[in-house]
Amino acid sequence: METLDADNGPDGIRKAEAERPDAILLDVMLPGMDGPAILAVLRQNPATAHIPVIFLTGKGTPADVDRLTALGAAGVLPKPFDPAALPDQVRRLLASKP
């Protein structure tokens, strides 16, 4: 499994367009352009609209999870997270989506 990172929202959007990753892990709270705004841009672009996005958030209340999934997220993972368990959590979320 190869991973890429981005320094900010616009950089992440450019990399998603160029690299077409299998999935994107996206923090909800970012400076400048937050995760939901980035997801909206990705969904508007035919080149990135299909890429599953999983949000990472420190605000994992049921209402927060519902709001983020309603935006089109493939899933929501709470922070802090266990780095060793993260790959399996991502696999499970992606496998549960049609």
C-alpha positions in Angstrom: 0.0 0.0 0.0 1.4 3.4 -1.0 0.5 6.5 0.8 0.7 10.2 -0.2 0.3 13.2 1.9 -0.6 16.8 1.3 0.4 20.0 3.2 -3.0 21.7 2.7 -6.4 21.4 1.1 -5.5 22.8 -2.4 -2.4 20.6 -2.5 -4.5 17.5 -1.6 -7.1 18.3 -4.2 -4.3 18.6 -6.9 -2.7 15.3 -5.8 -6.1 13.6 -5.8 -6.7 14.8 -9.4 -3.2 13.7 -10.5 -2.8 10.5 -8.6 -6.4 9.2 -8.4 -5.9 7.4 -5.1 -8.0 4.4 -4.0 -9.1 6.3 -0.9 -8.5 9.5 1.0 -8.1 10.0 4.7 -9.1 13.6 5.4 -9.0 15.5 8.6 -12.1 17.5 9.3 -10.4 20.5 10.9 -7.7 22.0 8.7 -6.5 25.6 8.4 -7.8 27.6 5.5 -10.0 25.0 3.9 -11.6 22.4 6.1 -12.3 18.8 5.3 -16.0 19.2 4.3 -15.0 22.0 1.9 -12.3 19.8 0.4 -14.8 17.0 0.0 -17.2 19.3 -1.8 -14.6 20.2 -4.3 -13.6 16.6 -4.8 -17.2 15.6 -5.4 -17.7 18.3 -8.0 -14.8 17.1 -10.1 -15.6 14.0 -12.3 -11.9 12.9 -11.9 -12.2 12.7 -8.1 -15.9 12.3 -7.4 -15.7 8.5 -7.1 -12.8 8.4 -4.6 -14.0 7.3 -1.2 -13.2 9.8 1.6 -12.8 8.8 5.2 -12.8 11.6 7.7 -10.6 11.7 10.8 -12.1 13.8 13.6 -11.8 14.6 17.2 -15.5 15.3 17.3 -17.0 11.9 16.9 -20.5 12.4 18.3 -23.3 10.6 16.5 -24.5 14.0 15.1 -21.1 14.7 13.8 -20.8 11.3 12.1 -24.3 11.7 10.6 -23.4 15.2 9.2 -20.1 14.0 7.7 -21.6 10.8 6.1 -24.5 13.0 4.7 -21.9 15.0 2.9 -20.8 11.8 1.1 -18.0 10.5 3.3 -17.3 6.8 3.2 -16.8 6.7 6.9 -15.6 8.6 10.0 -12.8 7.5 12.3 -12.3 9.2 15.7 -9.1 10.7 16.9 -7.0 9.8 18.6 -6.6 6.6 16.6 -4.2 3.7 16.9 -1.8 3.8 13.9 -1.4 0.1 13.9 -5.2 -0.5 13.7 -5.8 2.2 11.1 -5.2 0.1 7.9 -7.7 -2.5 9.1 -10.3 0.2 10.1 -9.9 1.8 6.6 -10.3 -1.6 4.9 -13.5 -2.4 6.9 -15.0 1.0 6.1 -14.2 0.6 2.4 -15.5 -3.0 2.2 -18.8 -1.9 3.8 -19.5 0.5 1.0 -21.2 -0.6 -2.3 
